[in-house]
C-alpha cells in the first residue's frame, strides 16, 4: 500500500502556511537591496518550497498547498521590488 491514505491539512492550516510564506518572504526581502539578488532569493525560496512539498508527498503522503504559496512568494517579491523602486523614484524627485 503505497500512499493509499493521503493526508491533507485543514483549510486553517493551509491559510497559516500561506500567511507564513508571505511574511517570511517579506522579512527576507526587506533586507536585500539589490534587485537581482532579490529575484534570485525569491526563485530559491520557490524552488525550496516546491521540493519540500514534493518530498513530503512522496515520503509521507502529505498534501500541502503549492500554487497558493508560490503565488504568494512571487507577489510578495514583486511588491517588495515595487516598493523599493517607488522609494528610489521619490528620492530622485526631491
Residue, then its C-alpha position, 0 to 999 in steps of 0.5 A: x500500500x503505497x500512499x493509499x491514505x493521503x493526508x491533507x491539512x485543514x483549510x486553517x492550516x493551509x491559510x497559516x502556511x500561506x500567511x507564513x510564506x508571505x511574511x517570511x518572504x517579506x522579512x527576507x526581502x526587506x533586507x536585500x537591496x539589490x534587485x537581482x539578488x532579490x529575484x534570485x532569493x525569491x526563485x530559491x525560496x520557490x524552488x525550496x518550497x516546491x521540493x519540500x512539498x514534493x518530498x513530503x508527498x512522496x515520503x509521507x503522503x502529505x498534501x500541502x498547498x503549492x500554487x497558493x504559496x508560490x503565488x504568494x512568494x512571487x507577489x510578495x517579491x514583486x511588491x517588495x521590488x515595487x516598493x523599493x523602486x517607488x522609494x528610489x523614484x521619490x528620492x530622485x524627485x526631491 
